Amino acid sequence: MHDKRELGARLAAFYREMAEWVGQKRKEVPLSFHEGSRDQLLAYAYMRGCMPSDLAEALEEHGWQLDGREAHLIDMMEQVLACLHVPVDGKTEWRKVTRKEANELLHERTKAVFGSSRPHRPTHIMVTMDESWVDEPGLIERLLLYGMDVARINCAYGSPETWESLVSVIRQAERQLAQQMQGRKCRIYMDLPGPKIRVDRLAVNMGTMKLSVKKNQYGEAIEPLVGLISFSSFPPPSPLPRDVSFMWQLTAEDGAAVEEGDELLFTDVRGKKQKLRVTEQIAPSCFKVFLSRTAYVQKGMKLQNGKASFTVSSALLIPVKAFATAGTPLHIYFDDAAFMAAYGGAGIKMTTTLAKAWRNVRAGDRLYLNDGQMVARIVKVHDRYVEAKVVFDGGKRKAIKQGTGLHLPDSFPHLTVPPLTDRDLEWIPFIASHADIVGLSFVQTPHDLRKLSYLLAEQGADSLPVIAKIETQTALHNLARLLLEGLQIPAFGVMIARGDLALEIGFDRLAAAQRDILALCRAAHIPVIWATQVLEQMAKKGIPSRAEISDVFLGKQAQCVMLNKGRYIAEAVRLLSSLLKKEERRGKPAMPEMDGERTDLFDL
């Protein structure tokens, strides 16, 4: 199609259809403010979903590419029609936004969420805090000096006491720099943990078990190792005490028994004389014991209490981490009682933080561990546990730790677990009183945003900026609706949480998804955080990879770029700030073509 008259007629027809559709949708999403952003978003969603590819190609042949002009699409289309000498119907029911107005809107909303930007660097930098930095105020000062604008506290880890200490050291660093006439303000961003599935407790059946007692630099025991001993006819208590590191099931000989204060003597595998001190009875025939010296033990080992004799019939190590390779069986138990009763069998046993998330699991479903570095398949679903098997380990054994994230992309755990968990509800008052920005993890629907807004209003924090973290297939599908809901929040932004998102939708779809999220947010004039693995090698090893530099360039389309913690995090912040300064505004990043792979984010 090369005839401009025909092109103008087709574009005008499409413009009228789009105006009619947007006019209908406006009635479904009434707003008292941000009407221009709503209408731009609706118009862009319609264009991406309905514009014929040959019409888009014809416009591009004449030098008019609408893709990449999301923020002022309606005005741009009217300018193209004017160039084609096609009159525009003045009766359309929408509010267009000019390019200048779009830039001003995005600037104002970015400032409302992240604060004022630094001179010569409009893009903000966010850094994830490490708990150990409570004792490193000098590092916090360097981060502020080098370019950190937002400090992220991930409330999936630690406790309110730790978070409060981090906030205190950040504010102290601000004051210290202000006294040196180097004032740097930093906003505190706190993530609600959300319903992320994490490993809670681990257990391993081992032939020979090493029980390591912590020692100081002089080789002296610091504190005893805590364990449980129980007898075969009585299950251990539930919930399992958090300080327990091992469990032995004993068989008593000739009716022998133990009580508080007893000392059970044994010779370990190395021939070392050892003893367990019985400290507390916590259930019928179940006792808490202390081990004061490192010991190597195994099934069949004998213990003596005077003339009374006992045999270790089975033993479980409850480590902080366990190692798995391809072929390792995994048993995921729904509760502590089933977990502690499972003494026999090979492989790694575990409980997780969200038992409800396993209700929709079926045999054959994928299970990702360690951010996708390890892949397992569900083998069978039992009444009290799920049986899985590691099928990919990347060529070497991998550690599964307490707190390791788990993903079930085929199982739809969100159907049984709401985005705001009991833990989130418990911590909202603290976050409302300490944070400058709050992140809603695993958001699914507009209702989730409305509920969080209501809860914040109850705490008198209705003006607190909210970030919707996009990390599931459902959130992608509902993104346009989420953005429309976000326009009703006083200060609102979006995080492209690429780590969890890639595992949920597949790595092959991530590039298209992050592109479309950026485009939709530009259309709605909503600021975006580019997150996960930005300059990760630089932060951990001190040298960036070539791919990381390219990733920073792509991330400049967002209004904030997030770095994770690492040994060289200060240097990573300085490099990122330099890259953003050097390249910012030199040229507009090339927008992707319209006819490439697309996601379903544009359905309304």
ZAVO-483028 format. One line per 8 residues: number of its first residue (from 1); for each residue z, x, y of C-alpha. Coordinates in steps of 0.001 Angstrom, whole numbers. Example, Ala and Ser with C-alpha at 12.3 -4.5 7.8 and 13.67 -1.06 7.14 Angstrom:
BEGIN
1	7800,12300,-4500 ~ 7140,13670,-1060
//
This chain:
BEGIN
1	0,0,0 ~ -1230,1726,3163 ~ -2060,-1170,5501 ~ 651,-1383,8183 ~ 20,-5064,8800 ~ 607,-5908,5157 ~ 3594,-3582,5101 ~ 5067,-5310,8148
9	4599,-8736,6581 ~ 6287,-7716,3347 ~ 9175,-6011,5122 ~ 9656,-9033,7395 ~ 9774,-11331,4379 ~ 12327,-9084,2719 ~ 14334,-8923,5948 ~ 14495,-12748,6110
17	15559,-12994,2464 ~ 18247,-10386,3050 ~ 19469,-12160,6197 ~ 19725,-15457,4328 ~ 21652,-13879,1436 ~ 24036,-12034,3756 ~ 24578,-15238,5718 ~ 25679,-17011,2546
25	27927,-14176,1410 ~ 29594,-13932,4840 ~ 31114,-17369,4247 ~ 32712,-16129,1011 ~ 34307,-13150,2788 ~ 35547,-14384,6181 ~ 36935,-11622,8385 ~ 38571,-11770,11801
33	37593,-8135,12443 ~ 35264,-5474,10970 ~ 32504,-8081,10684 ~ 29846,-5476,11407 ~ 31005,-3276,8547 ~ 31103,-6260,6197 ~ 27551,-7262,7106 ~ 26216,-3704,6770
41	27802,-3427,3329 ~ 26354,-6755,2216 ~ 22913,-5856,3574 ~ 22924,-2481,1866 ~ 24065,-3976,-1445 ~ 21201,-6470,-1260 ~ 18648,-3795,-389 ~ 19670,-1533,-3272
49	19650,-4379,-5732 ~ 16587,-6323,-4586 ~ 14098,-4210,-2607 ~ 10921,-3725,-4677 ~ 10274,-66,-5457 ~ 6699,-189,-4188 ~ 7916,-1517,-817 ~ 10428,1331,-544
57	7687,3837,-1469 ~ 5320,2417,1135 ~ 7977,2737,3841 ~ 8587,6351,2827 ~ 4845,7105,2961 ~ 4917,6104,6623 ~ 8044,8167,7303 ~ 10656,5393,7097
65	13323,6007,4495 ~ 16042,3379,4603 ~ 18151,5075,1966 ~ 20582,7346,3784 ~ 20758,4949,6739 ~ 23369,2727,5081 ~ 25765,2780,8037 ~ 23259,1118,10390
73	20755,-349,7930 ~ 20143,-3678,9690 ~ 19439,-2013,13012 ~ 17184,544,11293 ~ 15133,-2176,9599 ~ 14700,-3955,12919 ~ 13499,-707,14487 ~ 10943,-271,11693
81	9750,-3858,12178 ~ 9420,-3217,15904 ~ 7275,-155,15198 ~ 5108,-2345,12963 ~ 4903,-4917,15810 ~ 6588,-7616,13742 ~ 8968,-9919,15664 ~ 12513,-10310,14340
89	14079,-13745,13903 ~ 16895,-13907,16436 ~ 18725,-16660,14522 ~ 20042,-14429,11776 ~ 23777,-14820,11047 ~ 25000,-11262,10937 ~ 26319,-8566,13194 ~ 24272,-5401,13201
97	25697,-1954,13965 ~ 23830,804,15759 ~ 23895,4399,14594 ~ 26234,5365,17425 ~ 28572,2455,16685 ~ 28571,3343,12987 ~ 29583,6936,13740 ~ 32350,5727,16048
105	33662,3256,13471 ~ 33820,5889,10745 ~ 35466,8367,13107 ~ 38136,5844,14134 ~ 38923,4830,10556 ~ 39013,8424,9364 ~ 41488,9238,12126 ~ 43593,6189,11232
113	43908,7390,7629 ~ 44007,11201,7869 ~ 44973,11862,11475 ~ 43066,13853,14088 ~ 40555,16375,12792 ~ 40595,20047,13738 ~ 38239,21452,16365 ~ 34812,22340,14911
121	35736,20880,11505 ~ 35566,17069,11267 ~ 36160,17120,7489 ~ 39833,17036,6506 ~ 41348,19141,3722 ~ 43908,17755,1272 ~ 45970,19968,-1043 ~ 47911,18854,-4127
129	51492,20121,-3961 ~ 53246,22032,-6746 ~ 56950,21358,-7343 ~ 57703,25086,-7238 ~ 56557,25264,-3612 ~ 59885,23754,-2602 ~ 61137,27337,-2733 ~ 58092,28791,-952
137	58120,27627,2681 ~ 55973,30633,3606 ~ 53161,29344,1389 ~ 53316,25914,3021 ~ 53043,27570,6435 ~ 49977,29525,5315 ~ 48361,26366,3963 ~ 48867,24660,7313
145	47536,27644,9232 ~ 44513,28067,6968 ~ 43432,24448,7209 ~ 45485,21934,5189 ~ 45569,18542,6954 ~ 47015,16367,4179 ~ 49600,17288,1527 ~ 49229,15312,-1698
153	52278,14574,-3848 ~ 51318,13224,-7261 ~ 54141,10876,-8231 ~ 53024,10946,-11862 ~ 55142,14095,-12052 ~ 58627,14958,-10875 ~ 61231,12665,-9363 ~ 62076,11176,-5955
161	64484,14059,-5404 ~ 61683,16594,-5900 ~ 59270,14657,-3702 ~ 61840,14397,-949 ~ 62367,18157,-1103 ~ 58617,18739,-820 ~ 58389,16451,2208 ~ 61326,18303,3770
169	59777,21763,3297 ~ 56445,20546,4733 ~ 58143,19112,7820 ~ 60176,22305,8186 ~ 56962,24360,8067 ~ 55493,22157,10798 ~ 58521,22761,12997 ~ 58467,26493,12312
177	54820,26765,13360 ~ 55453,24603,16429 ~ 58091,27093,17565 ~ 55467,29824,17249 ~ 53067,27781,19406 ~ 50838,27205,16373 ~ 51501,23518,15934 ~ 49938,21992,12847
185	50513,18381,11822 ~ 50181,17350,8216 ~ 50088,13889,6694 ~ 51894,13212,3413 ~ 49812,11435,781 ~ 51604,10043,-2279 ~ 49824,8759,-5383 ~ 51353,5881,-7279
193	51172,7034,-10933 ~ 49444,3894,-12161 ~ 48817,3124,-15829 ~ 47562,6531,-16889 ~ 48306,7166,-20549 ~ 50187,10427,-21058 ~ 51783,12151,-24015 ~ 55518,11457,-23961
201	57056,13114,-27046 ~ 55484,15442,-29601 ~ 56526,16295,-33138 ~ 55070,18623,-35767 ~ 55851,19004,-39462 ~ 55850,22725,-40195 ~ 56393,24866,-43262 ~ 58546,27377,-41412
209	59928,26243,-38074 ~ 61006,28566,-35285 ~ 63777,27106,-33142 ~ 63863,29211,-29974 ~ 67021,29303,-27864 ~ 66448,30138,-24192 ~ 67603,33607,-23166 ~ 68095,35467,-19905
217	66551,38819,-18989 ~ 69263,40604,-20951 ~ 68517,38703,-24161 ~ 71653,36564,-23908 ~ 71481,32874,-24849 ~ 71487,30695,-21731 ~ 72051,27299,-23325 ~ 72080,25995,-26891
225	69167,24126,-28419 ~ 69876,20430,-28972 ~ 68904,18737,-32219 ~ 69613,15727,-34415 ~ 70660,15562,-38039 ~ 70454,12279,-39917 ~ 70652,11085,-43494 ~ 67712,9653,-45393
233	69015,6095,-45643 ~ 69621,5776,-41890 ~ 66855,6063,-39244 ~ 67560,8038,-36061 ~ 68447,6091,-32892 ~ 65914,4676,-30482 ~ 65202,5669,-27779 ~ 65320,9311,-28694
241	67575,11431,-26398 ~ 65371,13396,-23987 ~ 67055,16751,-24649 ~ 66386,16797,-28401 ~ 64144,19651,-29613 ~ 64306,19215,-33389 ~ 65302,16679,-36053 ~ 66416,17372,-39583
249	66787,14802,-42289 ~ 69566,15874,-44637 ~ 70447,14934,-48154 ~ 74200,15033,-48785 ~ 75374,16333,-52136 ~ 78335,14746,-53956 ~ 79020,12246,-51171 ~ 79534,14925,-48501
257	79849,13787,-44882 ~ 80124,15306,-41410 ~ 81997,14399,-38266 ~ 82236,15563,-34661 ~ 83460,19132,-34336 ~ 82219,20312,-37754 ~ 80262,23539,-38077 ~ 77396,23619,-40598
265	76681,27136,-41796 ~ 73306,28250,-43187 ~ 71168,31291,-43793 ~ 67758,31046,-42129 ~ 64401,32215,-43517 ~ 64956,35757,-42196 ~ 68326,35997,-43921 ~ 70244,35620,-40651
273	73605,33851,-40739 ~ 73446,30771,-38468 ~ 75475,27660,-37674 ~ 75051,24184,-36237 ~ 77904,22687,-34243 ~ 78221,18907,-34554 ~ 78935,17614,-31033 ~ 78486,13851,-31060
281	77823,10927,-33350 ~ 75128,8793,-31733 ~ 74319,6338,-34552 ~ 75459,5589,-38096 ~ 75020,8834,-40044 ~ 73166,10446,-37120 ~ 74662,13306,-35121 ~ 73715,15471,-32187
289	74052,19201,-32938 ~ 73890,22482,-31001 ~ 72138,25644,-32196 ~ 73243,28729,-30240 ~ 70910,31381,-31698 ~ 67169,31409,-32451 ~ 66611,30498,-36109 ~ 63723,30143,-38558
297	64177,27166,-40882 ~ 62273,25272,-43543 ~ 62513,22346,-45922 ~ 64936,22880,-48813 ~ 67329,25048,-46827 ~ 71040,24631,-47659 ~ 73867,24010,-45187 ~ 77592,24249,-45913
305	80610,22619,-44291 ~ 83520,24008,-46246 ~ 82955,22779,-49772 ~ 80517,20088,-48624 ~ 76835,20912,-49140 ~ 73648,19498,-47593 ~ 69918,20083,-48090 ~ 67198,19818,-45449
313	64842,17267,-47007 ~ 62439,17208,-44035 ~ 62272,18667,-40556 ~ 60434,17884,-37340 ~ 59923,20215,-34425 ~ 59792,18364,-31092 ~ 58044,20946,-28901 ~ 56909,20857,-25298
321	53413,21571,-26616 ~ 51566,21642,-29921 ~ 48209,23170,-30853 ~ 45260,21323,-32371 ~ 41762,22198,-33571 ~ 38855,20190,-34922 ~ 40124,18306,-37962 ~ 43772,18083,-36834
329	45220,14619,-37599 ~ 46923,12824,-34702 ~ 49407,10001,-35137 ~ 50188,8039,-31970 ~ 53306,5899,-32406 ~ 54041,2783,-30382 ~ 57798,3371,-30097 ~ 60489,5984,-30656
337	61821,4290,-33784 ~ 58510,4605,-35639 ~ 58017,8117,-34259 ~ 61377,9395,-35495 ~ 61059,7751,-38899 ~ 57794,9598,-39566 ~ 59073,12813,-41107 ~ 56317,13287,-43669
345	52636,14081,-43338 ~ 50551,16737,-41624 ~ 49220,16918,-38097 ~ 50678,16141,-34686 ~ 52826,13090,-34033 ~ 53318,11693,-30555 ~ 54427,8806,-28438 ~ 52820,7902,-25122
353	53957,6489,-21811 ~ 52031,3210,-22239 ~ 52274,1661,-25681 ~ 50513,-1496,-24410 ~ 47357,508,-23742 ~ 46731,805,-27490 ~ 46494,-2933,-28150 ~ 42689,-3048,-27894
361	42002,168,-29817 ~ 39630,-77,-32762 ~ 38502,2379,-35438 ~ 35686,4538,-34116 ~ 36862,4475,-30479 ~ 36881,7779,-28624 ~ 40083,9443,-27468 ~ 39849,12186,-24834
369	42651,14706,-24310 ~ 43133,17502,-21772 ~ 40559,16167,-19292 ~ 37930,15929,-22022 ~ 38370,19464,-23387 ~ 39381,17899,-26699 ~ 37855,14781,-28262 ~ 39258,12682,-31098
377	38164,9521,-32886 ~ 40382,6628,-33903 ~ 40439,6531,-37707 ~ 42700,3560,-38379 ~ 45031,1219,-36519 ~ 48346,548,-38267 ~ 51154,-1836,-37360 ~ 53293,809,-35674
385	50897,3658,-34933 ~ 47289,4683,-34475 ~ 45745,7330,-36678 ~ 43154,9621,-35054 ~ 41413,12906,-35824 ~ 40257,15698,-33512 ~ 36465,16027,-33733 ~ 35803,18523,-30909
393	37884,21417,-29602 ~ 35354,23524,-27704 ~ 35422,26268,-30295 ~ 39102,27168,-30150 ~ 42462,25548,-30585 ~ 43822,23638,-27627 ~ 47364,22848,-26539 ~ 48575,19264,-26295
401	51563,19146,-23957 ~ 54095,16622,-22826 ~ 52402,14911,-19894 ~ 48858,15525,-21192 ~ 46557,12734,-20047 ~ 44799,10560,-22624 ~ 41685,8446,-22073 ~ 40346,5561,-24157
409	36928,4837,-22588 ~ 35894,2440,-25381 ~ 39146,479,-25593 ~ 39605,-1157,-22139 ~ 43343,-487,-21786 ~ 43309,-2106,-18315 ~ 43062,-5510,-20027 ~ 46661,-5143,-21193
417	48165,-2860,-18539 ~ 48105,-3791,-14815 ~ 47390,-1068,-12197 ~ 50899,-1453,-10749 ~ 53310,-582,-13541 ~ 57081,-1035,-13568 ~ 57415,2602,-12533 ~ 55109,2029,-9548
425	57122,-991,-8438 ~ 60306,1051,-8700 ~ 58983,3834,-6466 ~ 57131,1824,-3815 ~ 60237,1606,-1551 ~ 60620,5396,-1616 ~ 56928,5990,-967 ~ 56854,3416,1816
433	59646,5260,3630 ~ 58391,8840,3102 ~ 54580,8792,2875 ~ 51921,8629,5574 ~ 49275,7517,3056 ~ 49634,5818,-332 ~ 47108,6071,-3188 ~ 46590,3223,-5663
441	45667,4754,-9017 ~ 43396,2968,-11517 ~ 42628,123,-9125 ~ 40520,-2534,-10843 ~ 40071,-5618,-8650 ~ 40607,-6806,-5059 ~ 43753,-8562,-6295 ~ 45315,-5144,-6957
449	44840,-4166,-3317 ~ 46233,-7485,-2110 ~ 49317,-7064,-4281 ~ 49976,-3547,-3006 ~ 49532,-4716,594 ~ 52054,-7495,-13 ~ 54583,-5081,-1539 ~ 54188,-2627,1336
457	54651,-5442,3846 ~ 57908,-6343,2111 ~ 59062,-2779,2858 ~ 57992,-3032,6493 ~ 55101,-626,5814 ~ 52161,-2994,6214 ~ 50376,-454,8483 ~ 50590,2353,5900
465	47058,3610,5048 ~ 45956,2787,1500 ~ 43561,4809,-662 ~ 41794,3078,-3568 ~ 41244,5674,-6321 ~ 37984,4957,-8125 ~ 38414,6247,-11667 ~ 37329,3521,-14110
473	34194,1622,-15066 ~ 35776,-1626,-13896 ~ 36520,-180,-10449 ~ 32896,963,-10191 ~ 31613,-2477,-11095 ~ 33915,-4087,-8511 ~ 33499,-1436,-5806 ~ 31679,-3605,-3264
481	34381,-6263,-3624 ~ 37101,-3613,-3334 ~ 35556,-2334,-108 ~ 35355,-5842,1337 ~ 39037,-6277,543 ~ 39777,-2861,1999 ~ 38243,-3899,5322 ~ 41164,-6315,5662
489	43706,-3489,5392 ~ 44654,-1833,8717 ~ 43786,1674,7449 ~ 41853,2101,4207 ~ 39929,4763,2307 ~ 38485,5573,-1102 ~ 39001,8549,-3413 ~ 36285,9561,-5859
497	38671,10693,-8624 ~ 35978,12541,-10522 ~ 38188,13854,-13328 ~ 39291,10531,-14758 ~ 36054,8828,-13685 ~ 33867,11234,-15677 ~ 35886,10599,-18829 ~ 35790,6836,-18362
505	32054,6449,-17643 ~ 30629,9607,-19236 ~ 29751,12937,-17643 ~ 26049,12032,-17640 ~ 26697,9147,-15234 ~ 29043,10917,-12845 ~ 26424,12285,-10428 ~ 24813,8873,-9915
513	28197,7181,-9623 ~ 29592,9534,-6973 ~ 26332,9264,-5016 ~ 26497,5468,-5024 ~ 30198,5404,-4094 ~ 29438,7581,-1070 ~ 26538,5339,-70 ~ 28504,2098,-312
521	31403,3575,1642 ~ 29016,4811,4339 ~ 27603,1304,4575 ~ 31122,-113,5101 ~ 32178,2756,7425 ~ 35074,3587,5096 ~ 36293,7205,4750 ~ 36067,8953,1387
529	38064,11686,-375 ~ 36007,14055,-2563 ~ 38430,15044,-5324 ~ 38844,16958,-8604 ~ 37957,20565,-9430 ~ 36783,21479,-5933 ~ 36932,25321,-5789 ~ 39060,25163,-8938
537	38153,28660,-10136 ~ 38813,30003,-6648 ~ 42270,28389,-6568 ~ 43193,29661,-10043 ~ 41457,33043,-10279 ~ 40729,34030,-6688 ~ 36916,34124,-7044 ~ 34704,31041,-6595
545	31766,30210,-8827 ~ 28303,29519,-7435 ~ 28477,25926,-8637 ~ 31728,25428,-6710 ~ 30064,26430,-3436 ~ 27291,23903,-4092 ~ 29903,21275,-4877 ~ 31547,21869,-1491
553	28186,21237,173 ~ 27904,17877,-1614 ~ 31511,17103,-766 ~ 30784,17404,2944 ~ 29325,13912,2797 ~ 32954,12756,2441 ~ 35539,12732,5217 ~ 38190,14598,3215
561	37946,17206,443 ~ 40836,17659,-1982 ~ 41936,20927,-3594 ~ 44274,21216,-6538 ~ 47114,23698,-6863 ~ 46632,27232,-8131 ~ 47812,30803,-7710 ~ 45246,31461,-4964
569	45422,28051,-3289 ~ 45971,29474,208 ~ 42822,31585,-98 ~ 40944,28545,-1460 ~ 41991,26489,1577 ~ 40857,29249,3925 ~ 37474,29515,2158 ~ 36966,25756,2131
577	37806,25489,5819 ~ 35329,28269,6560 ~ 32552,26628,4538 ~ 33086,23285,6204 ~ 33035,24884,9662 ~ 29920,26952,9028 ~ 27746,24199,7683 ~ 29103,21071,9361
585	26490,19268,11458 ~ 23799,21918,11025 ~ 21708,19390,9271 ~ 22198,16076,7599 ~ 22564,16421,3820 ~ 19483,15183,2049 ~ 19979,11717,655 ~ 18923,10993,-2929
593	15834,8947,-3615 ~ 16217,5203,-4073 ~ 14414,4936,-7392 ~ 16551,7343,-9387 ~ 19266,6351,-11784 ~ 21625,3804,-10276 ~ 24911,2238,-11281 ~ 25907,-1412,-11015
601	28087,-956,-7932 ~ 25847,-3186,-5855 ~ 26492,-6470,-7678 ~ 28356,-9085,-5654
//
